[in-house]
Amino acid sequence: MRGKTAEDIQLVELLDPVAEATGYEIVRLRLMGGTETRRLQIMAERPSDGDMNVEDCARLSRAISEVMDAADPISGEYTLEVSSPGVDRPLTRLKDFEAYEGFEVKLELDRLAEGRKRFRGVLAGVDKDAVGGDQIGIDLEDEEATAMVPFAWVIEAKLVLNDKLMKMGADTRAARIASEQQQTTE
């Protein structure tokens, strides 16, 4: 799910070690556009705190550019874009679903589950010991039972931008600024 197409997945495999060596994790990679100018979009974060500031983006972009120039895995011209996942981030790894339990999410599956492919509701946890693989729990509006969908079936998942998510983002930013200020005074 971090890569959508076969080409995306190959690029993730190529660039994961580069990101890890520079202290980041790739959250999602997408190669977009037609045959002319394409855009390689990489969303990444620091595994320690999930943050990704402008300096981090520049550092990872330089490291990725070196490998991409040497390996030349994309035919034709492309633009590299490295960014943070943002507050209404995509959820691509099982640990993302665990970290954002209690937040509203939109899911799209590659097949029908409970009669549908798209779900919107509140993340209700992850069942790692489920028969048939990891399951994502989602509490749907107007339904009593928690819907369980296989993680392997999820092709798109994104947090829904709402007041709760905005407050969490603001609180996280305030804590980061306070920490940076404290470090500069020490």
Beta strands, then each sheet from edge to edge (+ up, - down):
strand 1: 25-32
strand 2: 38-45
strand 3: 78-83
strand 4: 104-113
strand 5: 116-127
strand 6: 135-140
strand 7: 147-150
strand 8: 154-159
sheet 1: 1+ 2- 3-
sheet 2: 7+ 6- 5+ 4- 8+
end
